[in-house]
Amino acid sequence: MSRSKRANHFGTVCEKRMAKKRRFDLERSSWHDAKFGNGTPVEIKSTMYEHSDGQPGNWKVYRGYHEKLRRHDGWYCFVVYRPHGRSGCTILKDKMVQTRNLPLLQWHGGGDHRGTQQAKISIKDIM
């Protein structure tokens, strides 16, 4: 199985590591992954530094979830990782960004996926 097909596995690993590092409480919701101790929601987004085809990684943000996170004055935790072996990964960088401080998002059709528009954010735009 290719690494891109294992993205969910690596994403889960990143979520757990960030929860420990940043002291989040993991909480499964459609629009956020965790909360700070004070209840502020956090969406954890992870991406590979570079895909097997040489393309740089990026994060997908879904408009409906983003707007709800923004209404709740939430945060994003952006994570860049490099996979190794079948299941391991090394976190290269991570950064917390409030929803209102994201770079300008260019929304486009997301098809039927999650019923909303989406935007891609490049690593260089955050890190």
MARTOR-503410 format. One line per 3 residues: their letters; for each residue y, z, x of N, C-alpha, C, CB. Coordinates in Angstrom, 1 decimal. Last residue first. Glycine has a CB too. Example, Ala and Ser with C-alpha at 12.3 -4.5 7.8 and 13.67 -1.06 7.14 Angstrom:
2
SA> -2.2:7.1:12.8:-1.1:7.1:13.7:0.0:7.9:12.9:-0.6:5.7:14.1 | -5.7:7.8:13.2:-4.5:7.8:12.3:-3.3:7.8:13.2:-4.5:9.0:11.3;
***
This chain:
127
MID> 27.9:7.1:4.4:27.7:7.8:5.7:28.8:7.4:6.6:26.3:7.6:6.3 | 28.7:5.4:2.3:28.6:6.8:2.1:28.6:7.6:3.4:27.4:7.2:1.3 | 28.7:2.7:3.1:29.8:3.2:2.2:29.8:4.7:2.0:29.6:2.5:0.9;
KIS> 26.4:2.4:4.6:27.7:2.5:5.3:28.8:2.9:4.4:28.0:1.1:5.9 | 24.5:2.2:2.6:24.5:3.4:3.4:25.9:3.5:4.1:23.4:3.3:4.5 | 25.8:1.0:-0.6:25.2:0.8:0.8:25.3:2.1:1.6:25.9:-0.3:1.5;
IKA> 24.8:1.1:-3.9:25.7:1.7:-2.9:25.1:1.6:-1.5:26.1:3.2:-3.2 | 24.8:-0.8:-6.8:24.2:-0.4:-5.6:25.2:0.1:-4.6:23.4:-1.7:-4.9 | 24.6:0.0:-10.3:25.4:-0.4:-9.1:24.6:0.0:-7.9:26.8:0.3:-9.1;
QQT> 23.8:-1.0:-13.7:23.5:-0.3:-12.4:24.5:-0.8:-11.4:22.1:-0.5:-12.0 | 23.7:-0.3:-17.2:24.1:-1.1:-16.1:23.8:-0.3:-14.8:25.6:-1.5:-16.1 | 20.7:0.6:-19.2:22.1:0.7:-18.7:22.4:-0.2:-17.6:22.4:2.2:-18.3;
GRH> 17.9:1.0:-19.7:18.9:0.7:-20.8:20.3:0.8:-20.4:18.6:1.6:-21.9 | 16.0:1.3:-17.8:16.8:2.5:-18.1:17.9:2.2:-19.1:17.4:3.1:-16.9 | 15.9:-2.1:-17.7:15.5:-0.9:-16.9:16.5:0.2:-17.2:15.6:-1.2:-15.4;
DGG> 16.5:-4.4:-18.8:16.0:-3.4:-19.7:15.8:-2.1:-19.0:14.8:-3.8:-20.4 | 19.2:-5.2:-16.7:18.1:-5.7:-17.6:17.8:-4.6:-18.5:16.9:-6.0:-16.7 | 21.5:-4.3:-15.7:20.3:-3.7:-15.2:19.1:-4.2:-15.9:20.4:-2.2:-15.3;
GHW> 24.5:-5.9:-14.8:23.4:-5.7:-15.7:22.1:-5.2:-15.1:23.1:-7.0:-16.4 | 26.7:-3.9:-12.8:26.1:-5.2:-13.2:24.9:-4.9:-14.1:25.7:-6.1:-12.0 | 29.6:-2.5:-11.3:28.5:-2.4:-12.3:28.0:-3.8:-12.6:28.9:-1.7:-13.6;
QLL> 30.6:-1.3:-8.5:30.6:-2.6:-9.1:29.4:-2.6:-10.0:30.5:-3.8:-8.1 | 32.5:1.6:-7.8:31.2:1.0:-8.1:31.4:-0.3:-8.8:30.4:2.0:-9.0 | 34.4:2.8:-5.1:34.4:2.0:-6.3:33.1:1.3:-6.6:35.5:0.9:-6.2;
PLN> 32.7:5.7:-3.7:33.5:4.5:-3.6:33.4:3.7:-4.9:32.9:3.6:-2.4 | 33.0:9.0:-5.2:32.2:7.8:-4.8:33.1:6.7:-4.6:31.1:7.5:-5.9 | 34.3:11.2:-6.2:34.6:10.8:-4.9:33.8:9.6:-4.4:34.5:11.9:-3.9;
RTQ> 33.2:12.1:-8.6:34.5:11.5:-8.6:35.0:10.9:-7.3:35.6:12.5:-9.1 | 30.8:13.3:-7.8:30.8:12.0:-8.5:32.2:11.3:-8.5:30.3:12.2:-9.9 | 30.8:14.5:-4.4:31.1:14.7:-5.8:31.2:13.3:-6.5:32.4:15.5:-6.1;
VMK> 28.3:14.4:-2.1:29.5:13.7:-2.6:29.6:14.0:-4.0:29.4:12.1:-2.3 | 26.5:15.3:0.8:26.9:15.6:-0.5:28.2:15.0:-0.9:27.0:17.2:-0.7 | 24.2:13.7:2.9:25.6:14.0:2.6:25.7:14.3:1.1:26.5:12.8:3.0;
DKL> 22.0:13.2:5.7:22.2:13.5:4.3:23.7:13.9:4.1:21.2:14.7:3.8 | 19.8:11.4:7.9:21.2:11.8:7.5:21.1:12.3:6.0:22.2:10.7:7.7 | 17.1:11.3:8.4:18.0:10.9:9.4:19.4:11.5:9.1:18.1:9.4:9.6;
ITC> 14.1:12.7:7.9:15.4:12.6:7.3:16.4:12.4:8.4:15.8:13.8:6.4 | 11.0:11.2:8.2:12.0:11.9:8.9:13.4:11.7:8.2:12.1:11.5:10.4 | 7.9:11.4:6.6:9.2:10.8:6.7:10.1:11.7:7.5:9.8:10.4:5.4;
GSR> 4.4:10.6:5.9:5.5:11.3:6.5:6.8:10.6:6.5:5.1:11.7:7.9 | 2.3:9.0:4.9:3.0:9.9:4.0:4.2:10.7:4.6:2.1:10.8:3.4 | 1.4:7.2:6.8:1.2:7.0:5.4:2.1:7.8:4.5:-0.3:7.2:5.0;
GHP> 3.9:6.9:9.4:2.5:7.1:8.9:2.4:6.7:7.4:2.1:8.5:9.2 | 7.2:7.4:8.4:6.2:7.3:9.5:4.8:7.6:9.0:6.6:8.1:10.7 | 10.4:6.4:7.2:9.0:6.7:7.0:8.2:6.6:8.3:8.4:5.9:5.9;
RYV> 13.5:7.8:7.4:12.7:6.8:8.1:11.2:7.2:7.9:13.0:6.6:9.6 | 16.3:8.2:5.1:15.1:8.6:5.8:14.4:7.4:6.5:14.1:9.3:4.8 | 19.1:9.6:3.8:18.6:8.4:4.5:17.4:8.9:5.3:19.7:7.7:5.4;
VFC> 20.5:10.7:0.7:19.6:11.0:1.9:19.1:9.6:2.4:18.4:11.8:1.4 | 23.0:12.3:-1.1:22.5:11.0:-0.6:21.7:11.3:0.7:23.7:10.0:-0.3 | 23.5:14.0:-3.8:23.0:14.3:-2.5:22.4:13.0:-2.0:22.0:15.5:-2.5;
YWG> 26.2:14.1:-6.0:25.1:13.4:-5.5:24.8:13.9:-4.1:25.5:11.8:-5.4 | 27.3:16.4:-8.7:27.3:15.9:-7.3:26.1:15.0:-7.1:27.2:17.1:-6.3 | 29.3:16.8:-11.7:28.2:16.9:-10.8:28.4:16.3:-9.4:27.0:16.3:-11.5;
DHR> 30.9:17.3:-14.0:31.4:17.6:-12.7:30.3:17.7:-11.6:32.3:18.8:-12.7 | 29.9:16.3:-16.3:29.5:17.6:-16.0:29.9:18.1:-14.6:27.9:17.8:-16.1 | 30.7:13.7:-16.2:31.3:14.6:-17.3:31.0:16.0:-17.0:30.7:14.2:-18.6;
RLK> 29.1:12.8:-14.1:30.5:12.9:-13.9:31.1:13.8:-14.9:31.2:11.5:-13.9 | 26.6:12.7:-15.4:26.8:13.5:-14.3:28.2:13.8:-14.0:26.1:12.9:-13.0 | 27.3:10.7:-17.3:26.9:12.0:-17.8:27.1:13.0:-16.6:25.5:12.0:-18.3;
EHY> 27.7:8.5:-15.6:28.8:9.0:-16.5:28.5:10.4:-17.0:29.0:8.0:-17.6 | 25.2:8.2:-14.4:26.3:8.5:-13.6:27.5:9.1:-14.5:26.8:7.3:-12.9 | 23.6:7.5:-16.6:23.3:8.8:-15.9:24.5:9.2:-15.1:22.1:8.7:-15.1;
GRY> 24.8:5.0:-17.2:24.7:6.0:-18.2:24.5:7.4:-17.6:23.6:5.7:-19.1 | 24.6:3.6:-14.6:25.9:3.9:-15.2:25.8:5.1:-16.3:26.4:2.7:-15.9 | 22.7:4.5:-11.8:22.7:3.9:-13.2:23.9:4.5:-14.0:21.3:4.3:-13.9;
VKW> 22.5:3.4:-8.6:23.1:4.4:-9.5:23.1:3.7:-10.8:24.5:4.9:-9.0 | 20.6:3.0:-5.7:20.9:2.5:-7.1:21.4:3.6:-7.9:19.7:1.8:-7.7 | 21.3:2.7:-2.3:21.0:3.6:-3.4:21.4:2.8:-4.7:21.7:4.9:-3.3;
NGP> 19.7:1.0:0.4:20.9:1.2:-0.4:20.4:2.1:-1.6:21.5:-0.1:-1.0 | 18.8:-0.1:3.8:18.6:0.5:2.5:19.9:0.7:1.7:18.0:1.9:2.8 | 19.0:-3.4:5.2:19.3:-2.0:5.2:19.1:-1.4:3.8:20.8:-1.8:5.6;
QGD> 16.2:-5.5:6.0:17.3:-5.3:5.2:17.7:-3.8:5.2:17.1:-5.8:3.7 | 13.7:-5.9:7.2:14.9:-5.8:8.1:16.2:-5.5:7.3:15.1:-7.1:8.8 | 11.5:-5.7:5.7:12.0:-7.1:5.9:13.3:-7.1:6.7:12.3:-7.7:4.5;
SHE> 11.1:-3.0:5.5:10.2:-3.7:6.4:10.7:-5.2:6.6:8.8:-3.8:5.8 | 14.4:-1.5:5.5:13.2:-1.9:4.9:12.4:-2.7:5.8:13.5:-2.7:3.6 | 16.0:1.3:6.9:15.8:-0.1:7.0:14.4:-0.4:6.4:15.9:-0.6:8.4;
YMT> 16.2:3.9:5.8:17.2:3.4:6.7:17.2:1.9:6.7:17.1:4.0:8.1 | 15.4:4.3:2.4:14.9:4.1:3.7:16.1:3.5:4.5:13.7:3.1:3.8 | 17.0:6.8:0.3:16.7:5.4:0.7:16.2:5.3:2.1:18.0:4.5:0.5;
SKI> 17.7:8.9:-2.5:17.2:8.7:-1.1:16.9:7.2:-0.9:15.9:9.5:-0.8 | 19.6:11.2:-4.3:19.3:9.8:-4.1:18.8:9.6:-2.6:20.5:8.9:-4.4 | 19.8:13.7:-6.6:19.4:13.4:-5.2:18.9:12.0:-5.1:18.2:14.4:-4.8;
EVP> 22.3:15.1:-8.5:21.3:14.0:-8.4:21.0:13.7:-7.0:21.9:12.7:-9.2 | 23.0:18.2:-9.8:22.9:17.4:-8.6:21.9:16.3:-8.8:22.6:18.3:-7.3 | 25.0:20.3:-11.9:24.0:19.4:-11.7:24.1:18.5:-10.4:23.8:18.4:-12.9;
TGN> 25.7:23.8:-11.7:26.3:22.4:-11.5:25.1:21.4:-11.2:27.3:22.4:-10.4 | 24.7:26.4:-11.8:24.4:25.5:-12.9:24.9:24.0:-12.7:24.9:26.0:-14.1 | 25.0:27.9:-9.5:26.0:28.1:-10.6:25.8:27.2:-11.8:27.4:28.0:-10.1;
GFK> 23.0:27.0:-7.8:22.8:28.3:-8.4:23.8:28.5:-9.6:23.0:29.3:-7.4 | 22.8:23.5:-8.6:23.2:24.6:-7.8:23.0:25.9:-8.5:24.7:24.4:-7.4 | 19.9:21.6:-9.7:21.2:22.3:-10.0:21.5:23.3:-8.9:21.1:23.0:-11.4;
ADH> 18.4:18.3:-9.8:18.5:19.7:-9.4:19.8:20.3:-9.9:18.4:19.9:-7.9 | 18.4:15.7:-10.8:17.2:16.2:-10.2:17.2:17.7:-9.9:16.9:15.5:-8.9 | 19.6:14.1:-13.8:19.8:14.8:-12.5:18.5:15.4:-12.1:20.9:15.9:-12.7;
WSS> 18.8:12.6:-15.9:20.1:12.2:-15.3:20.4:13.1:-14.1:21.1:12.4:-16.3 | 16.4:13.5:-16.9:16.6:12.0:-16.8:17.8:11.7:-16.0:16.7:11.3:-18.2 | 15.1:16.2:-15.0:15.9:15.7:-16.1:16.1:14.2:-15.9:17.3:16.4:-16.2;
REL> 13.8:18.8:-13.4:13.5:17.5:-13.8:14.3:17.2:-15.1:12.0:17.2:-14.0 | 15.1:20.6:-10.9:15.0:20.6:-12.3:14.8:19.2:-12.8:16.2:21.3:-13.0 | 15.3:22.8:-8.1:14.8:21.5:-8.7:14.6:21.6:-10.2:13.5:21.0:-8.0;
DFR> 18.0:24.3:-7.1:16.9:24.6:-7.9:16.5:23.2:-8.5:17.2:25.7:-9.0 | 19.2:24.1:-3.7:19.2:23.6:-5.1:18.0:24.2:-5.7:19.2:22.1:-5.1 | 19.7:24.6:-0.9:19.5:25.7:-1.9:19.7:25.3:-3.3:20.4:26.8:-1.5;
RKK> 19.7:22.7:1.0:20.9:22.9:0.3:20.9:24.0:-0.8:21.4:21.6:-0.4 | 17.0:22.8:2.0:18.2:22.9:2.9:19.5:23.3:2.2:18.3:21.5:3.5 | 15.5:22.7:-0.4:15.3:23.8:0.5:16.6:24.0:1.4:14.1:23.7:1.4;
AMR> 16.3:20.3:-1.5:16.4:21.5:-2.3:16.3:22.8:-1.4:15.3:21.5:-3.3 | 15.7:18.6:0.6:17.1:18.8:0.3:17.2:20.1:-0.5:17.7:17.6:-0.4 | 12.9:18.6:0.4:13.5:19.1:1.6:15.0:19.4:1.4:13.4:18.0:2.7;
KEC> 12.5:17.6:-2.2:12.0:19.0:-1.9:12.7:19.5:-0.6:10.5:19.0:-1.7 | 13.6:15.0:-1.9:14.1:16.0:-2.9:13.7:17.4:-2.6:13.6:15.6:-4.3 | 11.9:13.9:0.0:13.3:14.1:0.3:13.9:15.1:-0.7:14.1:12.8:0.2;
VTG> 9.5:13.8:-1.5:9.6:14.5:-0.2:11.0:14.9:0.1:8.9:13.8:1.0 | 10.3:12.0:-3.5:9.9:13.4:-3.8:10.0:14.3:-2.6:8.5:13.4:-4.4 | 10.7:9.7:-1.9:11.8:10.3:-2.7:11.5:11.7:-3.1:12.1:9.5:-3.9;
FHN> 8.1:9.1:-1.1:9.2:9.5:-0.1:10.3:10.2:-0.8:9.6:8.3:0.7 | 7.0:8.5:-3.6:6.5:9.6:-2.8:7.5:10.1:-1.8:5.2:9.1:-2.0 | 8.6:6.3:-4.3:8.6:7.5:-5.1:8.0:8.7:-4.4:7.7:7.2:-6.4;
ARK> 7.9:4.4:-2.3:9.2:5.0:-2.4:9.3:6.2:-3.2:10.2:3.9:-2.9 | 5.6:3.0:-2.0:5.5:4.4:-1.9:6.9:5.1:-1.9:4.8:4.8:-0.6 | 6.3:0.4:-1.9:5.6:0.8:-3.1:5.4:2.3:-3.1:4.3:0.1:-3.2;
SRS> 7.4:0.3:0.6:8.3:0.1:-0.5:7.7:0.6:-1.8:8.9:-1.3:-0.7 | 5.2:0.5:2.2:6.1:1.6:2.1:7.0:1.5:1.0:6.9:1.7:3.4 | 2.2:-0.8:0.6:3.4:-1.0:1.4:4.3:0.3:1.2:4.2:-2.2:1.1;
M> -1.2:0.0:0.9:0.0:0.0:0.0:1.2:0.0:0.9:0.0:1.2:-1.0;
***
